[in-house]
Amino acid sequence: MDIVLDLFETLIGDHVYSRILPAQLVYSNAQSSSNGSAIGGLSCHYEPATKFFSITPSQAACMSAWPRENIYRQSINLFLIPWIFGLAVYFIFASLSYIFIFDKEMKNHPKYLKNQVWLEIRQATIAMPGMSLLMLPLVLGEVRGYSKMYDTSADGPGRWYDIAQFPLFLLFTDFCIYWIHRGLHHPSIYKTLHKSHHKWIIPTPYAAYAFHPADGFAQALPYYIFPFLFPLQKLAYIFFFVFVNFWSILIHDGEYMADNPIINGAACHTLHHWHFRCNYGQYSTLWDRVWGSYKRPDEELFARELKKSHAAWEKQSREVEVVVGEVEGVDDRTYEGKKDI
């Protein structure tokens, strides 16, 4: 995250903080040093967050009473960056998925909610600042050097680990999310936290972030604690941050292409929204298989005409009603009611 913070500061933060919290400038003839480069002759130095690339800051980097390393400034920035980035990814890519991938005929399913897209967007936009705030201590700790993040291969365990960190990250986070997600279905927790996401029986891509803030934070926690437990290369961290956000949209897009016993694709995750107590995994079905919670999608889901048939929807609706009655008692959802079954 320090690379993203560095770019944010250079492009936006330096200019904002130099205006709202200006400092008295002290000019010097400082030149480059082993710790960084002097900026425009000013008595502060810039150390790039990565050796792979950098953008030289303007003189504004030295013109605030709160320098870049100020913990209050970092806290404000690291609250805003995930929130703003999350909103951008959500609205751009969930919208593209909804427009070009999501099958609009599914809006006629008996379990599609009234005004569902608006409700999903509303829940997601309310949740995002709360999730960003809850994640702040971990992100701040990482930026301030308390994690095992590294920049080049020479700084880390070695070139072999530059490759090994990818499967390790996926296995670790998938394992942790499985148990966190399964725990969120415990009766003492479900109605308070996780029910907000299970409101969507027929999810659209906009359901990807439609969580209670504490639920979203809990399921994101493995991503943020990983670099405190294991080494993680800085650019790989950014890759995973983007990948995880995209994956959350993909498993809610309703396009059941991954008829694969290993990948926890949209079909597997849709069954989780229907049956509640299966397919808790994030990327794979591995841990569901190990602990007996895997449910294989029916073949009809992968046949475009069969998955939208009257009989299939009637069967799905009956199954959902039984599960909702067992888990929630009273179903307080308001359905669109476009399809009479």
C-alpha positions as CSV (number, residue, x, y, z in Angstrom):
1,M,0.0,0.0,0.0
2,D,3.0,2.3,0.4
3,I,3.4,2.4,-3.4
4,V,-0.3,3.5,-3.8
5,L,0.2,6.0,-1.0
6,D,3.3,7.4,-2.6
7,L,1.5,8.0,-5.9
8,F,-1.5,9.5,-4.1
9,E,0.7,11.9,-2.3
10,T,2.6,13.0,-5.4
11,L,-0.5,13.5,-7.5
12,I,-2.9,14.8,-4.9
13,G,-1.9,14.8,-1.3
14,D,1.2,17.0,-1.4
15,H,-0.9,19.8,-3.1
16,V,-3.8,19.5,-0.7
17,Y,-1.8,19.4,2.5
18,S,0.5,22.2,1.4
19,R,-2.6,24.4,1.1
20,I,-4.6,23.4,4.1
21,L,-1.7,23.0,6.5
22,P,1.2,25.1,5.1
23,A,4.6,25.2,6.7
24,Q,7.3,27.8,6.7
25,L,9.8,26.8,4.1
26,V,13.5,26.4,4.9
27,Y,15.6,26.6,1.7
28,S,19.0,24.8,1.5
29,N,21.4,23.6,-1.0
30,A,20.7,20.0,-0.2
31,Q,21.6,17.6,-2.9
32,S,21.0,14.0,-3.4
33,S,21.8,11.7,-0.5
34,S,21.9,8.0,0.1
35,N,18.4,8.2,1.6
36,G,16.7,9.9,-1.3
37,S,16.8,13.1,-3.4
38,A,16.3,16.7,-2.4
39,I,13.2,18.3,-4.0
40,G,13.7,21.6,-5.8
41,G,16.4,22.7,-3.3
42,L,14.1,22.3,-0.3
43,S,15.3,20.8,2.9
44,C,13.3,17.5,2.6
45,H,14.1,14.4,0.8
46,Y,12.1,11.9,-1.2
47,E,12.5,8.2,-1.0
48,P,10.5,6.2,-3.6
49,A,8.3,3.5,-2.2
50,T,9.7,1.1,-4.8
51,K,12.9,0.8,-6.9
52,F,10.9,-0.3,-9.9
53,F,9.4,3.1,-10.8
54,S,8.8,6.5,-9.2
55,I,7.4,10.0,-10.0
56,T,9.4,12.8,-8.7
57,P,7.3,15.0,-6.4
58,S,6.8,18.7,-6.8
59,Q,8.0,21.3,-4.3
60,A,4.6,20.9,-2.6
61,A,6.0,17.7,-1.0
62,C,8.0,19.9,1.4
63,M,5.4,22.6,2.0
64,S,3.1,21.2,4.7
65,A,3.3,21.3,8.5
66,W,2.3,17.7,8.3
67,P,5.1,15.9,6.3
68,R,4.3,12.7,4.5
69,E,5.4,10.5,7.4
70,N,3.0,12.2,9.8
71,I,0.8,9.5,11.3
72,Y,-2.3,11.7,11.2
73,R,-1.8,12.5,7.5
74,Q,-1.1,8.9,6.7
75,S,-4.2,7.8,8.6
76,I,-6.5,10.2,6.7
77,N,-5.0,9.1,3.4
78,L,-5.2,5.4,4.1
79,F,-8.8,5.8,5.1
80,L,-9.7,7.6,1.9
81,I,-7.6,5.6,-0.6
82,P,-9.3,2.2,-0.1
83,W,-12.7,3.9,0.1
84,I,-12.3,5.9,-3.1
85,F,-10.5,3.1,-4.9
86,G,-13.2,0.6,-3.8
87,L,-16.0,2.9,-5.0
88,A,-14.3,3.4,-8.4
89,V,-13.8,-0.3,-8.9
90,Y,-17.3,-1.1,-7.7
91,F,-19.1,1.4,-9.9
92,I,-17.0,0.9,-13.0
93,F,-16.5,-2.8,-13.1
94,A,-19.8,-3.9,-11.4
95,S,-21.6,-1.7,-13.9
96,L,-19.7,-3.2,-16.9
97,S,-20.5,-6.7,-15.6
98,Y,-24.1,-5.8,-15.1
99,I,-24.4,-4.3,-18.6
100,F,-22.5,-6.9,-20.6
101,I,-22.5,-10.1,-18.5
102,F,-25.4,-10.3,-16.1
103,D,-28.5,-12.0,-17.7
104,K,-31.3,-9.4,-17.3
105,E,-33.9,-12.2,-17.6
106,M,-32.9,-13.2,-14.1
107,K,-34.7,-10.1,-12.9
108,N,-37.9,-12.0,-13.6
109,H,-36.9,-14.7,-11.2
110,P,-39.5,-15.0,-8.4
111,K,-36.8,-14.4,-5.8
112,Y,-35.4,-11.2,-7.4
113,L,-36.1,-8.3,-5.0
114,K,-38.1,-5.1,-5.7
115,N,-35.6,-2.3,-6.5
116,Q,-32.8,-4.8,-5.9
117,V,-30.0,-3.0,-7.8
118,W,-30.7,0.2,-5.9
119,L,-30.7,-1.7,-2.6
120,E,-27.5,-3.4,-3.4
121,I,-25.8,-0.2,-4.4
122,R,-27.1,1.6,-1.3
123,Q,-25.9,-1.2,1.0
124,A,-22.4,-1.2,-0.6
125,T,-21.9,2.5,-0.6
126,I,-22.9,2.7,3.1
127,A,-20.6,-0.2,4.0
128,M,-17.4,0.9,2.2
129,P,-16.3,3.8,4.5
130,G,-17.0,1.6,7.5
131,M,-14.9,-1.2,6.1
132,S,-12.1,1.3,5.2
133,L,-12.1,2.6,8.8
134,L,-11.9,-0.9,10.3
135,M,-9.0,-1.9,8.0
136,L,-7.1,1.3,8.8
137,P,-5.0,0.1,11.7
138,L,-3.7,-2.8,9.6
139,V,-3.0,-0.8,6.5
140,L,-1.3,1.9,8.7
141,G,0.9,-0.7,10.4
142,E,2.0,-2.1,7.0
143,V,2.9,1.4,5.6
144,R,4.8,2.3,8.8
145,G,7.0,-0.8,8.4
146,Y,5.6,-3.3,10.8
147,S,4.8,-6.0,8.2
148,K,7.1,-8.3,6.2
149,M,6.5,-6.5,2.9
150,Y,9.6,-6.3,0.6
151,D,10.4,-4.6,-2.7
152,T,13.0,-6.5,-4.7
153,S,14.0,-10.1,-4.7
154,A,17.2,-9.2,-2.9
155,D,15.1,-7.8,0.0
156,G,13.0,-10.9,0.3
157,P,13.5,-14.6,0.7
158,G,14.7,-15.0,-2.9
159,R,13.5,-15.4,-6.4
160,W,11.8,-18.7,-5.6
161,Y,9.5,-16.9,-3.2
162,D,8.5,-14.3,-5.8
163,I,6.6,-17.2,-7.4
164,A,5.7,-19.2,-4.3
165,Q,3.9,-16.2,-2.7
166,F,1.1,-16.4,-5.2
167,P,-0.2,-19.9,-4.4
168,L,0.6,-19.4,-0.7
169,F,-1.5,-16.2,-0.6
170,L,-4.4,-17.9,-2.3
171,L,-4.3,-21.0,-0.1
172,F,-4.0,-19.0,3.1
173,T,-6.7,-16.5,2.4
174,D,-9.1,-19.1,1.0
175,F,-8.6,-21.2,4.1
176,C,-9.2,-18.3,6.5
177,I,-12.1,-16.9,4.6
178,Y,-13.7,-20.4,4.6
179,W,-13.8,-20.5,8.4
180,I,-14.6,-16.8,8.8
181,H,-17.5,-17.1,6.3
182,R,-18.7,-20.3,7.9
183,G,-18.5,-18.6,11.3
184,L,-20.6,-15.7,10.0
185,H,-23.4,-18.2,9.5
186,H,-23.5,-19.1,13.2
187,P,-27.0,-18.3,14.5
188,S,-25.7,-15.9,17.1
189,I,-23.9,-13.8,14.3
190,Y,-25.8,-14.4,11.1
191,K,-28.8,-12.1,11.6
192,T,-26.7,-9.2,13.0
193,L,-23.9,-9.2,10.4
194,H,-24.2,-11.6,7.5
195,K,-27.9,-11.4,6.7
196,S,-27.3,-8.1,5.0
197,H,-25.4,-9.9,2.2
198,H,-27.8,-12.9,2.1
199,K,-30.7,-10.5,1.4
200,W,-29.8,-11.1,-2.3
201,I,-31.1,-14.5,-3.3
202,I,-30.5,-13.7,-7.0
203,P,-27.4,-11.5,-6.7
204,T,-26.3,-9.1,-9.4
205,P,-22.7,-7.8,-9.7
206,Y,-23.7,-4.9,-7.5
207,A,-24.1,-7.4,-4.6
208,A,-20.3,-7.9,-4.6
209,Y,-19.7,-5.3,-1.8
210,A,-23.2,-5.2,-0.4
211,F,-22.2,-6.2,3.1
212,H,-22.5,-5.1,6.7
213,P,-19.2,-3.1,7.3
214,A,-18.1,-5.6,10.0
215,D,-18.9,-8.5,7.7
216,G,-16.9,-7.1,4.8
217,F,-14.0,-6.3,7.2
218,A,-14.1,-9.9,8.6
219,Q,-13.9,-11.5,5.2
220,A,-11.2,-9.1,4.0
221,L,-9.1,-9.6,7.2
222,P,-7.0,-12.5,5.8
223,Y,-5.7,-10.3,3.0
224,Y,-4.5,-7.7,5.4
225,I,-2.9,-10.0,8.0
226,F,-1.1,-12.0,5.4
227,P,1.9,-9.6,5.0
228,F,2.3,-9.5,8.8
229,L,2.7,-13.3,8.9
230,F,4.5,-14.0,5.6
231,P,6.7,-12.0,3.3
232,L,4.9,-10.3,0.4
233,Q,6.3,-8.3,-2.5
234,K,4.9,-4.8,-2.8
235,L,3.7,-5.0,-6.4
236,A,2.2,-8.5,-5.7
237,Y,0.3,-6.9,-2.8
238,I,-1.3,-4.4,-5.3
239,F,-2.0,-7.2,-7.7
240,F,-3.8,-9.2,-5.1
241,F,-5.7,-6.1,-3.9
242,V,-7.1,-5.6,-7.4
243,F,-7.7,-9.3,-8.1
244,V,-9.7,-9.8,-4.9
245,N,-12.0,-6.9,-5.8
246,F,-12.5,-8.2,-9.3
247,W,-13.1,-11.8,-8.0
248,S,-15.9,-10.5,-5.7
249,I,-17.7,-9.1,-8.7
250,L,-17.1,-12.1,-10.9
251,I,-18.7,-14.6,-8.5
252,H,-21.8,-12.4,-8.3
253,D,-22.3,-11.9,-12.0
254,G,-24.7,-14.8,-12.6
255,E,-22.7,-16.1,-15.6
256,Y,-22.2,-19.8,-14.8
257,M,-19.2,-20.5,-17.1
258,A,-16.9,-22.3,-14.6
259,D,-18.3,-25.8,-14.4
260,N,-15.2,-26.9,-12.6
261,P,-15.0,-29.0,-9.5
262,I,-12.1,-26.9,-8.1
263,I,-13.0,-23.3,-8.9
264,N,-15.6,-21.6,-6.7
265,G,-17.2,-19.7,-9.6
266,A,-20.4,-17.8,-9.9
267,A,-22.5,-21.0,-10.0
268,C,-21.0,-22.3,-6.7
269,H,-21.5,-19.0,-5.1
270,T,-25.0,-18.6,-6.3
271,L,-25.8,-21.9,-4.6
272,H,-24.5,-20.4,-1.4
273,H,-27.0,-17.5,-1.8
274,W,-29.8,-20.1,-2.3
275,H,-28.9,-22.7,0.2
276,F,-26.9,-20.6,2.8
277,R,-25.0,-23.6,4.3
278,C,-22.7,-24.7,1.5
279,N,-19.8,-23.4,-0.7
280,Y,-18.3,-21.0,1.9
281,G,-15.0,-20.8,0.0
282,Q,-13.7,-17.8,-1.9
283,Y,-11.6,-19.1,-4.8
284,S,-11.8,-22.8,-4.6
285,T,-14.0,-25.7,-3.4
286,L,-11.0,-27.3,-1.6
287,W,-11.9,-26.5,2.0
288,D,-15.7,-27.1,1.3
289,R,-14.7,-30.6,0.1
290,V,-12.4,-31.2,3.1
291,W,-15.1,-30.3,5.6
292,G,-18.1,-31.6,3.8
293,S,-19.9,-28.3,2.9
294,Y,-19.5,-28.6,-0.9
295,K,-22.6,-28.6,-3.1
296,R,-22.1,-29.2,-6.8
297,P,-24.2,-26.9,-9.1
298,D,-26.8,-28.8,-11.0
299,E,-26.1,-29.3,-14.7
300,E,-29.2,-27.2,-15.6
301,L,-27.4,-24.0,-14.4
302,F,-24.9,-24.4,-17.3
303,A,-27.6,-24.8,-19.9
304,R,-28.8,-21.3,-20.8
305,E,-32.4,-22.3,-21.5
306,L,-32.8,-24.8,-18.7
307,K,-31.5,-22.4,-16.0
308,K,-34.2,-19.9,-16.9
309,S,-37.1,-22.4,-17.3
310,H,-40.3,-22.0,-15.3
311,A,-39.7,-25.4,-13.7
312,A,-36.2,-24.6,-12.6
313,W,-37.2,-21.3,-11.0
314,E,-40.1,-23.0,-9.3
315,K,-37.8,-25.7,-7.9
316,Q,-35.2,-23.1,-6.8
317,S,-37.9,-20.9,-5.1
318,R,-39.3,-23.8,-3.1
319,E,-35.8,-24.8,-1.9
320,V,-35.0,-21.2,-0.9
321,E,-38.2,-20.8,1.0
322,V,-37.4,-23.9,3.1
323,V,-33.9,-22.7,3.9
324,V,-35.0,-19.2,4.7
325,G,-37.6,-20.6,7.0
326,E,-35.0,-22.7,8.8
327,V,-32.3,-20.0,9.1
328,E,-34.2,-16.8,9.4
329,G,-37.7,-17.8,10.4
330,V,-39.7,-15.0,8.8
331,D,-38.7,-13.9,5.3
332,D,-38.8,-10.0,5.4
333,R,-37.7,-9.5,1.8
334,T,-40.0,-7.8,-0.7
335,Y,-39.8,-9.5,-4.1
336,E,-40.4,-8.0,-7.5
337,G,-43.2,-10.4,-8.3
338,K,-42.7,-10.4,-12.0
339,K,-43.0,-14.1,-12.4
340,D,-46.0,-16.0,-11.3
341,I,-45.2,-19.5,-10.2
